[in-house]
Amino acid sequence: MHPVTGRTDPVAPSQVTVEFAGEYFTIAPGGRFVLGREGDLAIDDNLFLHRHFLEIVESGGLWWLANIGTRLQATVTDASGGVQAWLAPGARLPLVFATTTVVFSAGPTTYEFTILSSAPTFRPTRPELDGIGDSTIGEVPLTVSQKQLLLALAEPLLRRDGSGMSSIPSSAAAADRLGWTLTRFNRKLDNVCDKFDRIGVPGMRGGARGSATNRRTRLVEHVIASRLVTREDLDLIDPARVALDQALHGNDAE
């Protein structure tokens, strides 16, 4: 019996296509496709990026995404953001959805690409969400100003068309974008990261030097992959809107 599909008959793999920055790469069944600084898809000449980072390979009637790097992680989600996994070095995941989104960062640059399957094994369902009130993830509400913080950090990725690469702004640049002091921005950043840490999102703790340096990156990866912020939300960081929200809500719930 197949370990994932439960079928006892041989399962023919679907056709899989990788889309990155408007380019499409179709992988032949039985083939192997490597992404990194070098490989079948040389993503970027970024020395923070592994020469060979991610691998897509067909095995046992399924396509798999494997992390063949040693340091970097990737966030993997279905098209809706309802299913999310963190792909650590040495781990692999089956590609069972029609569209799988992969987000990862190397140094100051964040990358996103999609994997398209012609015959997905599973089709996810997601209940309709009530659009009234604060945004939530699990039981954690996001105030207006917390969402503005996330948008200021994720704005470069949200404004680009399709998948591709972008740089996450520094805390100082994001604070300036919102018209906030750096002290206020960092206080809210601590609060948001603490909220996500409590529900199990990895990389939110700032205790270790590396985690403190990378938590903004991990935060952006998470909110982009899980669709907590989208391009349609960017009106929230229009300067006039930020000023109005400040007047109405003050510092809201820090």
Phi, psi and omega in degrees: 000139180292133187295339182250311184280337182080002181277149179262343179270158179301139181251118179283132181291148176284171173278134182241135180231135176259131176244126177217121176054039176085359177256145183239136181230114180267132184257127181288143176307137182084357183274180179224131184233124185245134178243143178167203176292332173228167178130195179296326172237101176278097191293314187193149176274067185245114185292346174283344183269137177299147174302313175236112187250303182240147181230135173248125185215147177265132179207129176063031178085005177232153169268142182234146170252123183236142175267107182257011175275185183239344185234319189276151174245164176227145174261128185239128181222162169281177187298328183276346186081004182284336177241126183223137177224151178253116186264101182276165177306133180089350182269160175215155181225144174285143179266091189253354182260159177298320178227124177243129179257135180238125179235134176206164180232146175224109187065224183276001187250135177250140184237151175218134171218164181239150176240121184253130180247132182284338181218077183295146179286319181239147174240110185290150172240149181217128180294149176294139182256142176289122183279001183269136176098189182292152173291148180223154166229119190061236179255015186260113179279151174247123175286170180302312183291328176293321177292324176298321177300313179298319180293321179297324178284323185268355187308313181301323179288323182288328183280339179285154181273128176069203179275175181147211185228156178197161179258140177276130181294155174292165177300321180296318180293320179293321177297318179296323178300326182267353184074024180260160168284156178296325178299315179295318180300312183294325177297316179290324177299317177301317183294315180295315180298322178296320178298313181291325178299321182294336178260010171096010177287122183286156174086008183270345181281141181251019183291308179283150183302315181296319181294321180297323181289324190259000188292328176298319179297313180296323178298315180295317177305315184294312185287330175290312184294323183270003178062029176291332172230143180227172180300328181293343181274353189296340175301337180295339180251017167299134185308320180294321179292320179298316180296319179295315180296323177297318180294322184279321189247350184063225178273006187035218184273102181297000000 
